[in-house]
Amino acid sequence: MKTDSFFDNYINKVYGYLQKIVPITPEQFMIIKPFLELRSFDKKTVVLQKGELENYLSIVVQGLVRKFIKTGRRESTIQIASEGHLIQAEISFHERIPSLVHIETIEPSYLVSIHFENIQKLLAENEFAEDLAIAILYFMFIIKDKRTHNQLKKNTRERFLEYVNHHPHMLQRVPQKILASYLNIEPETFSRLKHLV
């Protein structure tokens, strides 16, 4: 059975993560805190299936989660989220339509999440919540835009080296097939590039 201190430990990590996105006072965080949920998932567990409605904005507080698109038997990973990273099916969440993506854990994971309806309550009742929501949207947009530019302007070797130099621990945590998919590199080419590390 999980204790209150266990719960608070993970919830309080979120305060630190949010501080990196936008200035938020302890008093403001205390208003948000009752709306946060701690969700736990085993390894290789589906968090969101394509076709389901995304109801949560989540931050990974422990573990590793990926977002991917499935085309036939091929899986294209579009996000790998480790501790401190936001993850959700954004189009489904904001437009209230079935998800086009799958979200699944790579490792046993804990997510601190806030439900769509609770976000609406916070926005309706607290002026600061709108600034926080806008800052989070900007942050997510910039991350996505940087990734798109990176994919388009760098060649395979450059993408591989930049990623492993910035995230060397991921080579041990993420299966090679998933990393290759995320970097848009053929698995065979990825294997050949590993000698550069």
C-alpha positions, -999 to 999 in steps of 0.1 A, spaced: 0 0 0 13 34 -10 17 60 18 9 97 17 46 105 18 51 83 -12 24 102 -31 37 136 -19 72 127 -30 61 122 -66 36 151 -66 63 175 -52 87 165 -80 61 181 -104 66 214 -87 102 214 -97 94 203 -132 68 231 -136 93 257 -123 115 249 -153 86 258 -176 71 288 -159 75 306 -126 49 292 -102 46 301 -65 42 275 -38 8 289 -31 -3 285 -67 10 249 -67 -10 242 -35 -41 252 -55 -32 227 -83 -21 199 -60 -55 185 -51 -63 180 -88 -32 159 -95 -34 121 -97 -5 96 -94 -9 68 -119 13 37 -120 19 14 -149 39 -18 -153 65 -22 -181 51 -24 -216 16 -13 -205 -8 6 -228 -15 40 -212 -36 52 -242 -48 32 -272 -54 47 -306 -91 55 -309 -95 63 -272 -101 98 -259 -71 114 -242 -83 128 -209 -49 135 -192 -20 158 -193 8 139 -176 44 143 -164 66 113 -161 80 113 -125 96 79 -128 101 56 -157 100 58 -195 70 62 -218 67 64 -255 42 78 -280 39 61 -314 19 57 -345 12 22 -359 9 17 -397 3 -19 -404 31 -38 -386 54 -7 -385 56 15 -355 69 50 -357 79 65 -323 73 102 -321 82 108 -285 102 92 -257 94 108 -224 116 102 -193 115 118 -159 104 154 -160 88 153 -195 52 160 -204 33 134 -224 -1 132 -239 -20 128 -272 -24 165 -278 -48 165 -307 -72 141 -289 -69 161 -256 -75 195 -270 -100 187 -298 -118 160 -278 -115 135 -306 -103 98 -306 -65 95 -303 -44 90 -335 -15 77 -314 -7 50 -289 10 57 -256 29 29 -239 54 24 -211 89 12 -218 98 7 -181 76 5 -150 64 41 -147 47 66 -125 28 95 -141 14 125 -123 -16 135 -143 -44 161 -144 -77 153 -159 -92 175 -187 -122 184 -165 -100 195 -137 -80 217 -160 -112 234 -170 -121 239 -133 -87 254 -126 -90 277 -156 -124 289 -146 -115 296 -110 -79 308 -110 -64 336 -131 -28 323 -129 -39 289 -144 -44 304 -178 -8 318 -178 4 284 -167 -16 266 -195 -3 289 -222 33 285 -210 30 247 -211 15 248 -246 44 271 -258 69 248 -242 54 217 -259 52 235 -292 88 246 -291 100 211 -282 81 196 -312 93 223 -336 129 218 -326 125 180 -332 110 186 -366 138 209 -377 163 184 -363 148 156 -384 148 177 -416 182 195 -415 205 168 -400 216 136 -417 213 102 -402 248 102 -386 243 137 -372 209 128 -357 224 97 -341 255 114 -326 235 144 -313 210 122 -295 235 99 -279 257 128 -268 228 145 -251 211 113 -239 238 86 -235 218 68 -208 190 61 -232 211 35 -251 208 13 -220 171 22 -212 154 21 -246 153 -9 -269 174 -3 -300 144 -8 -323 124 20 -306 154 44 -305 160 38 -342 123 45 -350 124 77 -329 155 89 -347 140 79 -381 170 56 -387 168 20 -401 176 -6 -374 205 -19 -394 220 15 -399 215 22 -362 235 -9 -353 263 2 -376 264 37 -360 267 23 -325 304 18 -330 308 56 -330 298 58 -293 
